[in-house]
Amino acid sequence: MTEIKDILKLSIDERIHLVQTIWDSIATDTEVSEISEEHKKILDERLKAHKNNPDDVVKLG
């Protein structure tokens, strides 16, 4: 396994590429993972609440 100290020796471009590769692998893995029924219910409730009151949002900045 690669050590952190070895990763930190990479150039910035190489580290960015490594992070992008890792992120892409995480995205790919999560695309095939199943969302639990409990999480689906929560998402459905939040979407319904937003549709019922779209102006009720938290504005950042």
PDB file of N, CA, C and O in Angstrom:
ATOM      1  N   MET A   1       0.850  -1.185   0.000  1.00  0.00           N
ATOM      2  CA  MET A   1       0.000   0.000   0.000  1.00  0.00           C
ATOM      3  C   MET A   1       0.889   1.240   0.000  1.00  0.00           C
ATOM      4  O   MET A   1       1.947   1.260   0.629  1.00  0.00           O
ATOM      5  N   THR A   2       0.453   2.254  -0.701  1.00  0.00           N
ATOM      6  CA  THR A   2       1.206   3.501  -0.790  1.00  0.00           C
ATOM      7  C   THR A   2       1.085   4.285   0.511  1.00  0.00           C
ATOM      8  O   THR A   2       0.004   4.398   1.088  1.00  0.00           O
ATOM      9  N   GLU A   3       2.204   4.818   0.954  1.00  0.00           N
ATOM     10  CA  GLU A   3       2.237   5.630   2.178  1.00  0.00           C
ATOM     11  C   GLU A   3       1.897   7.079   1.840  1.00  0.00           C
ATOM     12  O   GLU A   3       2.164   7.543   0.731  1.00  0.00           O
ATOM     13  N   ILE A   4       1.318   7.779   2.786  1.00  0.00           N
ATOM     14  CA  ILE A   4       0.982   9.189   2.605  1.00  0.00           C
ATOM     15  C   ILE A   4       2.230   9.991   2.249  1.00  0.00           C
ATOM     16  O   ILE A   4       2.178  10.872   1.390  1.00  0.00           O
ATOM     17  N   LYS A   5       3.344   9.693   2.899  1.00  0.00           N
ATOM     18  CA  LYS A   5       4.574  10.447   2.635  1.00  0.00           C
ATOM     19  C   LYS A   5       4.984  10.317   1.179  1.00  0.00           C
ATOM     20  O   LYS A   5       5.546  11.251   0.606  1.00  0.00           O
ATOM     21  N   ASP A   6       4.705   9.156   0.569  1.00  0.00           N
ATOM     22  CA  ASP A   6       5.019   8.964  -0.848  1.00  0.00           C
ATOM     23  C   ASP A   6       4.075   9.774  -1.734  1.00  0.00           C
ATOM     24  O   ASP A   6       4.486  10.321  -2.757  1.00  0.00           O
ATOM     25  N   ILE A   7       2.822   9.843  -1.335  1.00  0.00           N
ATOM     26  CA  ILE A   7       1.837  10.617  -2.101  1.00  0.00           C
ATOM     27  C   ILE A   7       2.204  12.097  -2.070  1.00  0.00           C
ATOM     28  O   ILE A   7       2.083  12.793  -3.077  1.00  0.00           O
ATOM     29  N   LEU A   8       2.651  12.569  -0.919  1.00  0.00           N
ATOM     30  CA  LEU A   8       2.999  13.984  -0.780  1.00  0.00           C
ATOM     31  C   LEU A   8       4.232  14.363  -1.594  1.00  0.00           C
ATOM     32  O   LEU A   8       4.479  15.548  -1.821  1.00  0.00           O
ATOM     33  N   LYS A   9       4.997  13.388  -2.030  1.00  0.00           N
ATOM     34  CA  LYS A   9       6.161  13.640  -2.891  1.00  0.00           C
ATOM     35  C   LYS A   9       5.747  13.865  -4.346  1.00  0.00           C
ATOM     36  O   LYS A   9       6.543  14.356  -5.147  1.00  0.00           O
ATOM     37  N   LEU A  10       4.508  13.509  -4.690  1.00  0.00           N
ATOM     38  CA  LEU A  10       4.032  13.703  -6.059  1.00  0.00           C
ATOM     39  C   LEU A  10       3.861  15.189  -6.345  1.00  0.00           C
ATOM     40  O   LEU A  10       3.701  15.996  -5.429  1.00  0.00           O
ATOM     41  N   SER A  11       3.897  15.534  -7.614  1.00  0.00           N
ATOM     42  CA  SER A  11       3.644  16.926  -7.991  1.00  0.00           C
ATOM     43  C   SER A  11       2.171  17.252  -7.731  1.00  0.00           C
ATOM     44  O   SER A  11       1.353  16.355  -7.531  1.00  0.00           O
ATOM     45  N   ILE A  12       1.854  18.519  -7.736  1.00  0.00           N
ATOM     46  CA  ILE A  12       0.469  18.935  -7.519  1.00  0.00           C
ATOM     47  C   ILE A  12      -0.437  18.332  -8.593  1.00  0.00           C
ATOM     48  O   ILE A  12      -1.520  17.837  -8.283  1.00  0.00           O
ATOM     49  N   ASP A  13      -0.004  18.372  -9.842  1.00  0.00           N
ATOM     50  CA  ASP A  13      -0.809  17.788 -10.924  1.00  0.00           C
ATOM     51  C   ASP A  13      -1.034  16.303 -10.704  1.00  0.00           C
ATOM     52  O   ASP A  13      -2.133  15.798 -10.936  1.00  0.00           O
ATOM     53  N   GLU A  14      -0.010  15.607 -10.262  1.00  0.00           N
ATOM     54  CA  GLU A  14      -0.146  14.160 -10.023  1.00  0.00           C
ATOM     55  C   GLU A  14      -1.089  13.891  -8.852  1.00  0.00           C
ATOM     56  O   GLU A  14      -1.879  12.949  -8.891  1.00  0.00           O
ATOM     57  N   ARG A  15      -1.003  14.720  -7.814  1.00  0.00           N
ATOM     58  CA  ARG A  15      -1.911  14.537  -6.669  1.00  0.00           C
ATOM     59  C   ARG A  15      -3.351  14.853  -7.050  1.00  0.00           C
ATOM     60  O   ARG A  15      -4.274  14.165  -6.613  1.00  0.00           O
ATOM     61  N   ILE A  16      -3.548  15.886  -7.859  1.00  0.00           N
ATOM     62  CA  ILE A  16      -4.898  16.215  -8.325  1.00  0.00           C
ATOM     63  C   ILE A  16      -5.449  15.058  -9.155  1.00  0.00           C
ATOM     64  O   ILE A  16      -6.608  14.673  -8.998  1.00  0.00           O
ATOM     65  N   HIS A  17      -4.632  14.515 -10.021  1.00  0.00           N
ATOM     66  CA  HIS A  17      -5.065  13.375 -10.833  1.00  0.00           C
ATOM     67  C   HIS A  17      -5.424  12.186  -9.937  1.00  0.00           C
ATOM     68  O   HIS A  17      -6.416  11.500 -10.182  1.00  0.00           O
ATOM     69  N   LEU A  18      -4.618  11.945  -8.904  1.00  0.00           N
ATOM     70  CA  LEU A  18      -4.888  10.844  -7.975  1.00  0.00           C
ATOM     71  C   LEU A  18      -6.220  11.055  -7.269  1.00  0.00           C
ATOM     72  O   LEU A  18      -7.020  10.126  -7.153  1.00  0.00           O
ATOM     73  N   VAL A  19      -6.457  12.276  -6.795  1.00  0.00           N
ATOM     74  CA  VAL A  19      -7.717  12.581  -6.105  1.00  0.00           C
ATOM     75  C   VAL A  19      -8.908  12.412  -7.047  1.00  0.00           C
ATOM     76  O   VAL A  19      -9.940  11.866  -6.658  1.00  0.00           O
ATOM     77  N   GLN A  20      -8.762  12.881  -8.286  1.00  0.00           N
ATOM     78  CA  GLN A  20      -9.848  12.726  -9.263  1.00  0.00           C
ATOM     79  C   GLN A  20     -10.128  11.250  -9.536  1.00  0.00           C
ATOM     80  O   GLN A  20     -11.284  10.845  -9.657  1.00  0.00           O
ATOM     81  N   THR A  21      -9.070  10.451  -9.630  1.00  0.00           N
ATOM     82  CA  THR A  21      -9.234   9.023  -9.864  1.00  0.00           C
ATOM     83  C   THR A  21      -9.945   8.367  -8.691  1.00  0.00           C
ATOM     84  O   THR A  21     -10.838   7.542  -8.883  1.00  0.00           O
ATOM     85  N   ILE A  22      -9.553   8.731  -7.480  1.00  0.00           N
ATOM     86  CA  ILE A  22     -10.206   8.178  -6.291  1.00  0.00           C
ATOM     87  C   ILE A  22     -11.663   8.616  -6.247  1.00  0.00           C
ATOM     88  O   ILE A  22     -12.551   7.805  -5.984  1.00  0.00           O
ATOM     89  N   TRP A  23     -11.912   9.912  -6.507  1.00  0.00           N
ATOM     90  CA  TRP A  23     -13.289  10.420  -6.479  1.00  0.00           C
ATOM     91  C   TRP A  23     -14.163   9.703  -7.513  1.00  0.00           C
ATOM     92  O   TRP A  23     -15.300   9.331  -7.225  1.00  0.00           O
ATOM     93  N   ASP A  24     -13.619   9.516  -8.717  1.00  0.00           N
ATOM     94  CA  ASP A  24     -14.371   8.813  -9.760  1.00  0.00           C
ATOM     95  C   ASP A  24     -14.704   7.390  -9.329  1.00  0.00           C
ATOM     96  O   ASP A  24     -15.796   6.897  -9.613  1.00  0.00           O
ATOM     97  N   SER A  25     -13.775   6.726  -8.645  1.00  0.00           N
ATOM     98  CA  SER A  25     -14.041   5.355  -8.197  1.00  0.00           C
ATOM     99  C   SER A  25     -15.119   5.336  -7.125  1.00  0.00           C
ATOM    100  O   SER A  25     -15.927   4.409  -7.073  1.00  0.00           O
ATOM    101  N   ILE A  26     -15.140   6.354  -6.268  1.00  0.00           N
ATOM    102  CA  ILE A  26     -16.187   6.448  -5.243  1.00  0.00           C
ATOM    103  C   ILE A  26     -17.540   6.692  -5.902  1.00  0.00           C
ATOM    104  O   ILE A  26     -18.537   6.070  -5.536  1.00  0.00           O
ATOM    105  N   ALA A  27     -17.569   7.598  -6.876  1.00  0.00           N
ATOM    106  CA  ALA A  27     -18.826   7.888  -7.579  1.00  0.00           C
ATOM    107  C   ALA A  27     -19.353   6.647  -8.276  1.00  0.00           C
ATOM    108  O   ALA A  27     -20.555   6.379  -8.254  1.00  0.00           O
ATOM    109  N   THR A  28     -18.463   5.897  -8.889  1.00  0.00           N
ATOM    110  CA  THR A  28     -18.871   4.670  -9.581  1.00  0.00           C
ATOM    111  C   THR A  28     -19.446   3.662  -8.598  1.00  0.00           C
ATOM    112  O   THR A  28     -20.472   3.038  -8.869  1.00  0.00           O
ATOM    113  N   ASP A  29     -18.785   3.505  -7.456  1.00  0.00           N
ATOM    114  CA  ASP A  29     -19.258   2.553  -6.449  1.00  0.00           C
ATOM    115  C   ASP A  29     -20.598   2.967  -5.874  1.00  0.00           C
ATOM    116  O   ASP A  29     -21.445   2.113  -5.610  1.00  0.00           O
ATOM    117  N   THR A  30     -20.809   4.267  -5.674  1.00  0.00           N
ATOM    118  CA  THR A  30     -22.069   4.709  -5.082  1.00  0.00           C
ATOM    119  C   THR A  30     -23.219   4.647  -6.076  1.00  0.00           C
ATOM    120  O   THR A  30     -24.380   4.549  -5.677  1.00  0.00           O
ATOM    121  N   GLU A  31     -22.906   4.702  -7.365  1.00  0.00           N
ATOM    122  CA  GLU A  31     -23.965   4.599  -8.373  1.00  0.00           C
ATOM    123  C   GLU A  31     -24.653   3.246  -8.312  1.00  0.00           C
ATOM    124  O   GLU A  31     -25.846   3.143  -8.598  1.00  0.00           O
ATOM    125  N   VAL A  32     -23.922   2.219  -7.947  1.00  0.00           N
ATOM    126  CA  VAL A  32     -24.501   0.885  -7.908  1.00  0.00           C
ATOM    127  C   VAL A  32     -25.019   0.515  -6.526  1.00  0.00           C
ATOM    128  O   VAL A  32     -25.680  -0.511  -6.366  1.00  0.00           O
ATOM    129  N   SER A  33     -24.718   1.357  -5.508  1.00  0.00           N
ATOM    130  CA  SER A  33     -25.204   1.029  -4.178  1.00  0.00           C
ATOM    131  C   SER A  33     -26.682   1.384  -4.074  1.00  0.00           C
ATOM    132  O   SER A  33     -27.164   2.312  -4.725  1.00  0.00           O
ATOM    133  N   GLU A  34     -27.361   0.655  -3.275  1.00  0.00           N
ATOM    134  CA  GLU A  34     -28.799   0.807  -3.115  1.00  0.00           C
ATOM    135  C   GLU A  34     -29.086   1.790  -1.980  1.00  0.00           C
ATOM    136  O   GLU A  34     -28.434   1.738  -0.937  1.00  0.00           O
ATOM    137  N   ILE A  35     -30.036   2.667  -2.173  1.00  0.00           N
ATOM    138  CA  ILE A  35     -30.468   3.589  -1.128  1.00  0.00           C
ATOM    139  C   ILE A  35     -31.519   2.861  -0.292  1.00  0.00           C
ATOM    140  O   ILE A  35     -32.436   2.237  -0.826  1.00  0.00           O
ATOM    141  N   SER A  36     -31.367   2.954   1.015  1.00  0.00           N
ATOM    142  CA  SER A  36     -32.310   2.266   1.900  1.00  0.00           C
ATOM    143  C   SER A  36     -33.698   2.889   1.771  1.00  0.00           C
ATOM    144  O   SER A  36     -33.840   4.038   1.353  1.00  0.00           O
ATOM    145  N   GLU A  37     -34.699   2.127   2.129  1.00  0.00           N
ATOM    146  CA  GLU A  37     -36.078   2.619   2.082  1.00  0.00           C
ATOM    147  C   GLU A  37     -36.254   3.808   3.022  1.00  0.00           C
ATOM    148  O   GLU A  37     -37.000   4.740   2.721  1.00  0.00           O
ATOM    149  N   GLU A  38     -35.571   3.774   4.150  1.00  0.00           N
ATOM    150  CA  GLU A  38     -35.657   4.884   5.112  1.00  0.00           C
ATOM    151  C   GLU A  38     -35.113   6.164   4.490  1.00  0.00           C
ATOM    152  O   GLU A  38     -35.717   7.227   4.636  1.00  0.00           O
ATOM    153  N   HIS A  39     -33.973   6.075   3.794  1.00  0.00           N
ATOM    154  CA  HIS A  39     -33.407   7.256   3.145  1.00  0.00           C
ATOM    155  C   HIS A  39     -34.291   7.736   1.998  1.00  0.00           C
ATOM    156  O   HIS A  39     -34.442   8.940   1.791  1.00  0.00           O
ATOM    157  N   LYS A  40     -34.872   6.807   1.259  1.00  0.00           N
ATOM    158  CA  LYS A  40     -35.793   7.194   0.185  1.00  0.00           C
ATOM    159  C   LYS A  40     -36.973   7.967   0.748  1.00  0.00           C
ATOM    160  O   LYS A  40     -37.407   8.960   0.164  1.00  0.00           O
ATOM    161  N   LYS A  41     -37.495   7.512   1.885  1.00  0.00           N
ATOM    162  CA  LYS A  41     -38.629   8.180   2.517  1.00  0.00           C
ATOM    163  C   LYS A  41     -38.255   9.600   2.922  1.00  0.00           C
ATOM    164  O   LYS A  41     -39.025  10.534   2.701  1.00  0.00           O
ATOM    165  N   ILE A  42     -37.073   9.765   3.514  1.00  0.00           N
ATOM    166  CA  ILE A  42     -36.609  11.088   3.934  1.00  0.00           C
ATOM    167  C   ILE A  42     -36.458  12.008   2.726  1.00  0.00           C
ATOM    168  O   ILE A  42     -36.875  13.165   2.767  1.00  0.00           O
ATOM    169  N   LEU A  43     -35.860  11.491   1.652  1.00  0.00           N
ATOM    170  CA  LEU A  43     -35.685  12.289   0.441  1.00  0.00           C
ATOM    171  C   LEU A  43     -37.028  12.689  -0.161  1.00  0.00           C
ATOM    172  O   LEU A  43     -37.210  13.827  -0.592  1.00  0.00           O
ATOM    173  N   ASP A  44     -37.964  11.746  -0.187  1.00  0.00           N
ATOM    174  CA  ASP A  44     -39.301  12.042  -0.711  1.00  0.00           C
ATOM    175  C   ASP A  44     -39.990  13.125   0.117  1.00  0.00           C
ATOM    176  O   ASP A  44     -40.638  14.014  -0.434  1.00  0.00           O
ATOM    177  N   GLU A  45     -39.849  13.049   1.446  1.00  0.00           N
ATOM    178  CA  GLU A  45     -40.465  14.047   2.320  1.00  0.00           C
ATOM    179  C   GLU A  45     -39.853  15.425   2.089  1.00  0.00           C
ATOM    180  O   GLU A  45     -40.567  16.427   2.046  1.00  0.00           O
ATOM    181  N   ARG A  46     -38.532  15.473   1.941  1.00  0.00           N
ATOM    182  CA  ARG A  46     -37.863  16.761   1.717  1.00  0.00           C
ATOM    183  C   ARG A  46     -38.230  17.349   0.360  1.00  0.00           C
ATOM    184  O   ARG A  46     -38.416  18.559   0.234  1.00  0.00           O
ATOM    185  N   LEU A  47     -38.333  16.500  -0.646  1.00  0.00           N
ATOM    186  CA  LEU A  47     -38.720  16.982  -1.965  1.00  0.00           C
ATOM    187  C   LEU A  47     -40.153  17.516  -1.946  1.00  0.00           C
ATOM    188  O   LEU A  47     -40.444  18.556  -2.537  1.00  0.00           O
ATOM    189  N   LYS A  48     -41.032  16.804  -1.271  1.00  0.00           N
ATOM    190  CA  LYS A  48     -42.428  17.243  -1.159  1.00  0.00           C
ATOM    191  C   LYS A  48     -42.501  18.579  -0.415  1.00  0.00           C
ATOM    192  O   LYS A  48     -43.237  19.478  -0.820  1.00  0.00           O
ATOM    193  N   ALA A  49     -41.736  18.705   0.674  1.00  0.00           N
ATOM    194  CA  ALA A  49     -41.729  19.953   1.442  1.00  0.00           C
ATOM    195  C   ALA A  49     -41.211  21.101   0.585  1.00  0.00           C
ATOM    196  O   ALA A  49     -41.735  22.213   0.654  1.00  0.00           O
ATOM    197  N   HIS A  50     -40.200  20.844  -0.211  1.00  0.00           N
ATOM    198  CA  HIS A  50     -39.660  21.890  -1.094  1.00  0.00           C
ATOM    199  C   HIS A  50     -40.682  22.288  -2.158  1.00  0.00           C
ATOM    200  O   HIS A  50     -40.867  23.474  -2.435  1.00  0.00           O
ATOM    201  N   LYS A  51     -41.334  21.308  -2.745  1.00  0.00           N
ATOM    202  CA  LYS A  51     -42.339  21.610  -3.779  1.00  0.00           C
ATOM    203  C   LYS A  51     -43.508  22.401  -3.194  1.00  0.00           C
ATOM    204  O   LYS A  51     -44.078  23.261  -3.866  1.00  0.00           O
ATOM    205  N   ASN A  52     -43.864  22.108  -1.936  1.00  0.00           N
ATOM    206  CA  ASN A  52     -44.964  22.808  -1.293  1.00  0.00           C
ATOM    207  C   ASN A  52     -44.595  24.228  -0.893  1.00  0.00           C
ATOM    208  O   ASN A  52     -45.462  25.098  -0.806  1.00  0.00           O
ATOM    209  N   ASN A  53     -43.302  24.467  -0.648  1.00  0.00           N
ATOM    210  CA  ASN A  53     -42.870  25.786  -0.210  1.00  0.00           C
ATOM    211  C   ASN A  53     -41.448  26.054  -0.741  1.00  0.00           C
ATOM    212  O   ASN A  53     -40.490  26.039   0.032  1.00  0.00           O
ATOM    213  N   PRO A  54     -41.312  26.295  -2.040  1.00  0.00           N
ATOM    214  CA  PRO A  54     -39.981  26.441  -2.640  1.00  0.00           C
ATOM    215  C   PRO A  54     -39.199  27.675  -2.164  1.00  0.00           C
ATOM    216  O   PRO A  54     -37.986  27.748  -2.359  1.00  0.00           O
ATOM    217  N   ASP A  55     -39.884  28.638  -1.547  1.00  0.00           N
ATOM    218  CA  ASP A  55     -39.181  29.828  -1.076  1.00  0.00           C
ATOM    219  C   ASP A  55     -38.595  29.642   0.327  1.00  0.00           C
ATOM    220  O   ASP A  55     -37.877  30.515   0.815  1.00  0.00           O
ATOM    221  N   ASP A  56     -38.891  28.529   0.970  1.00  0.00           N
ATOM    222  CA  ASP A  56     -38.379  28.247   2.306  1.00  0.00           C
ATOM    223  C   ASP A  56     -37.009  27.578   2.174  1.00  0.00           C
ATOM    224  O   ASP A  56     -36.886  26.355   2.248  1.00  0.00           O
ATOM    225  N   VAL A  57     -35.990  28.407   1.978  1.00  0.00           N
ATOM    226  CA  VAL A  57     -34.632  27.888   1.776  1.00  0.00           C
ATOM    227  C   VAL A  57     -33.653  28.652   2.661  1.00  0.00           C
ATOM    228  O   VAL A  57     -33.940  29.750   3.137  1.00  0.00           O
ATOM    229  N   VAL A  58     -32.501  28.045   2.865  1.00  0.00           N
ATOM    230  CA  VAL A  58     -31.419  28.709   3.578  1.00  0.00           C
ATOM    231  C   VAL A  58     -30.508  29.305   2.521  1.00  0.00           C
ATOM    232  O   VAL A  58     -29.999  28.601   1.649  1.00  0.00           O
ATOM    233  N   LYS A  59     -30.312  30.601   2.611  1.00  0.00           N
ATOM    234  CA  LYS A  59     -29.454  31.287   1.638  1.00  0.00           C
ATOM    235  C   LYS A  59     -28.105  31.520   2.268  1.00  0.00           C
ATOM    236  O   LYS A  59     -28.013  32.096   3.352  1.00  0.00           O
ATOM    237  N   LEU A  60     -27.061  31.081   1.606  1.00  0.00           N
ATOM    238  CA  LEU A  60     -25.703  31.268   2.093  1.00  0.00           C
ATOM    239  C   LEU A  60     -25.103  32.513   1.495  1.00  0.00           C
ATOM    240  O   LEU A  60     -25.399  32.882   0.358  1.00  0.00           O
ATOM    241  N   GLY A  61     -24.253  33.160   2.273  1.00  0.00           N
ATOM    242  CA  GLY A  61     -23.511  34.291   1.752  1.00  0.00           C
ATOM    243  C   GLY A  61     -24.137  35.560   1.955  1.00  0.00           C
ATOM    244  O   GLY A  61     -23.593  36.588   1.551  1.00  0.00           O
TER     245      GLY A  61
END
